[in-house]
């Protein structure tokens, strides 16, 4: 089961089980439960594309 599906199974307001107990049951770490992914900003993406374009054009750069 993917971590996203495991997160969906856990209920924050469960009357008997705490979040940590529920995480143990579905074998998900508590930090993975609370983690929210951070996207890549446009500047970083543009730089990555430029680097990829450059090294695709000149694959031998950096070799001796």
ChimeraX commands (.cxc) that place a marker at each C-alpha (Angstrom):
marker #1 position 0.00,0.00,0.00 radius 0.5
marker #1 position 1.38,3.43,-0.89 radius 0.5
marker #1 position 2.10,6.03,1.81 radius 0.5
marker #1 position -0.68,8.25,0.43 radius 0.5
marker #1 position -3.23,5.47,0.88 radius 0.5
marker #1 position -1.91,4.76,4.37 radius 0.5
marker #1 position -2.31,8.45,5.27 radius 0.5
marker #1 position -5.91,8.34,4.00 radius 0.5
marker #1 position -6.73,5.42,6.30 radius 0.5
marker #1 position -5.62,7.25,9.46 radius 0.5
marker #1 position -8.38,9.21,11.22 radius 0.5
marker #1 position -7.28,12.27,13.21 radius 0.5
marker #1 position -10.36,12.19,15.47 radius 0.5
marker #1 position -10.48,8.48,16.20 radius 0.5
marker #1 position -12.12,7.99,19.63 radius 0.5
marker #1 position -9.88,5.14,20.84 radius 0.5
marker #1 position -6.62,5.13,18.87 radius 0.5
marker #1 position -4.07,7.92,18.82 radius 0.5
marker #1 position -2.38,8.92,15.57 radius 0.5
marker #1 position 0.84,7.20,16.61 radius 0.5
marker #1 position -1.02,3.95,17.32 radius 0.5
marker #1 position -2.77,4.11,13.97 radius 0.5
marker #1 position 0.56,4.77,12.23 radius 0.5
marker #1 position 2.02,1.67,13.86 radius 0.5
marker #1 position -0.94,-0.41,12.70 radius 0.5
marker #1 position -0.55,0.63,9.05 radius 0.5
marker #1 position 3.27,0.59,9.31 radius 0.5
marker #1 position 3.76,4.28,8.56 radius 0.5
marker #1 position 6.12,6.53,10.49 radius 0.5
marker #1 position 4.55,9.51,12.21 radius 0.5
marker #1 position 6.87,11.88,10.35 radius 0.5
marker #1 position 5.64,10.44,7.05 radius 0.5
marker #1 position 2.08,11.06,8.21 radius 0.5
marker #1 position 2.73,14.74,8.93 radius 0.5
marker #1 position 5.03,15.39,5.94 radius 0.5
marker #1 position 3.68,17.65,3.19 radius 0.5
marker #1 position 5.67,17.60,-0.06 radius 0.5
marker #1 position 7.21,20.84,-1.28 radius 0.5
marker #1 position 7.04,21.59,-4.99 radius 0.5
marker #1 position 9.85,22.82,-7.19 radius 0.5
marker #1 position 9.76,26.52,-7.97 radius 0.5
marker #1 position 9.92,27.82,-11.56 radius 0.5
marker #1 position 13.48,29.18,-11.26 radius 0.5
marker #1 position 14.89,25.84,-10.13 radius 0.5
marker #1 position 13.01,24.00,-12.86 radius 0.5
marker #1 position 14.31,26.42,-15.53 radius 0.5
marker #1 position 17.89,25.95,-14.28 radius 0.5
marker #1 position 17.52,22.15,-14.33 radius 0.5
marker #1 position 16.23,22.28,-17.92 radius 0.5
marker #1 position 19.14,24.52,-18.97 radius 0.5
marker #1 position 21.68,22.16,-17.40 radius 0.5
marker #1 position 20.00,19.19,-19.09 radius 0.5
marker #1 position 19.99,20.96,-22.46 radius 0.5
marker #1 position 23.66,21.91,-22.14 radius 0.5
marker #1 position 24.93,18.47,-21.13 radius 0.5
marker #1 position 22.78,16.73,-23.73 radius 0.5
marker #1 position 24.41,18.90,-26.38 radius 0.5
marker #1 position 27.94,18.42,-24.96 radius 0.5
marker #1 position 27.98,15.02,-23.21 radius 0.5
marker #1 position 31.79,14.85,-23.23 radius 0.5
marker #1 position 32.27,17.91,-20.96 radius 0.5
marker #1 position 33.71,16.92,-17.62 radius 0.5
marker #1 position 35.58,13.89,-19.03 radius 0.5
marker #1 position 39.33,13.80,-19.23 radius 0.5
marker link #1:1,2 radius 0.2
marker link #1:2,3 radius 0.2
marker link #1:3,4 radius 0.2
marker link #1:4,5 radius 0.2
marker link #1:5,6 radius 0.2
marker link #1:6,7 radius 0.2
marker link #1:7,8 radius 0.2
marker link #1:8,9 radius 0.2
marker link #1:9,10 radius 0.2
marker link #1:10,11 radius 0.2
marker link #1:11,12 radius 0.2
marker link #1:12,13 radius 0.2
marker link #1:13,14 radius 0.2
marker link #1:14,15 radius 0.2
marker link #1:15,16 radius 0.2
marker link #1:16,17 radius 0.2
marker link #1:17,18 radius 0.2
marker link #1:18,19 radius 0.2
marker link #1:19,20 radius 0.2
marker link #1:20,21 radius 0.2
marker link #1:21,22 radius 0.2
marker link #1:22,23 radius 0.2
marker link #1:23,24 radius 0.2
marker link #1:24,25 radius 0.2
marker link #1:25,26 radius 0.2
marker link #1:26,27 radius 0.2
marker link #1:27,28 radius 0.2
marker link #1:28,29 radius 0.2
marker link #1:29,30 radius 0.2
marker link #1:30,31 radius 0.2
marker link #1:31,32 radius 0.2
marker link #1:32,33 radius 0.2
marker link #1:33,34 radius 0.2
marker link #1:34,35 radius 0.2
marker link #1:35,36 radius 0.2
marker link #1:36,37 radius 0.2
marker link #1:37,38 radius 0.2
marker link #1:38,39 radius 0.2
marker link #1:39,40 radius 0.2
marker link #1:40,41 radius 0.2
marker link #1:41,42 radius 0.2
marker link #1:42,43 radius 0.2
marker link #1:43,44 radius 0.2
marker link #1:44,45 radius 0.2
marker link #1:45,46 radius 0.2
marker link #1:46,47 radius 0.2
marker link #1:47,48 radius 0.2
marker link #1:48,49 radius 0.2
marker link #1:49,50 radius 0.2
marker link #1:50,51 radius 0.2
marker link #1:51,52 radius 0.2
marker link #1:52,53 radius 0.2
marker link #1:53,54 radius 0.2
marker link #1:54,55 radius 0.2
marker link #1:55,56 radius 0.2
marker link #1:56,57 radius 0.2
marker link #1:57,58 radius 0.2
marker link #1:58,59 radius 0.2
marker link #1:59,60 radius 0.2
marker link #1:60,61 radius 0.2
marker link #1:61,62 radius 0.2
marker link #1:62,63 radius 0.2
marker link #1:63,64 radius 0.2
view
